[in-house]
């Protein structure tokens, strides 16, 4: 996508980014509801309307800036509220609710792979008007795989941090939870020093290659 202008790049990325972040959060709320907590539903957050989930910084400014400059695109939405005390088996269910988000991103990456394959097939028959779908499919695959792998890092408040906290012994988990207030700064520091790209690129590229191979792209 390097040949695209900044405006074209933004147009291609905006929908995949919005829905990747939105569906990720809805998946958390849906899983929590199935496991006994309906807080997200009662607060109107079990909706695919992006306006209900937008965080001005994480959903607009950060990914928008990275799209325009062609950087490593990622972002976040307002976390779906979950009352962990309502869950039937809190330690197990915290992990299941956390994994629902990355799981949703994996499913969406598969969806965009199918859309990209269809677009390429149609484009081969001289239907150039479909090419934007190919670009959007490529963007959708990338953003969803990045969000999935990013959120699986064992850093609170990321989903991987929730899973790790649920697996640790109670006394160690309580101490580990104290790091949550510093999680965002840790992620931003990893991004600034180029470590985040180094961590995420190998698994993201591997998963993308597998999806391309399966779809015959």
Buried (B, 14 or more C-beta within 10 A) or exposed (E): EEEBEEEEBBBBBBEBBBBBBBBBBBBBBBBBBEBBBBBBBEEEBBBEEBEBBBBEEBBBEBBBEBBBEEEBBBBBBBBBBBEBEBBEEBBEBBBBBBBBBBBBBBEBBBBBBEBBBBBBBBBEEEEEEBEEBBBBBBBBBBBBBBBBBBBBBBBBBBBBBBBBBBBBEEEEBEEBBEBBEEBBEBBEEBBEEEEBBEBBEEBBEEBBEEBBEEBEB
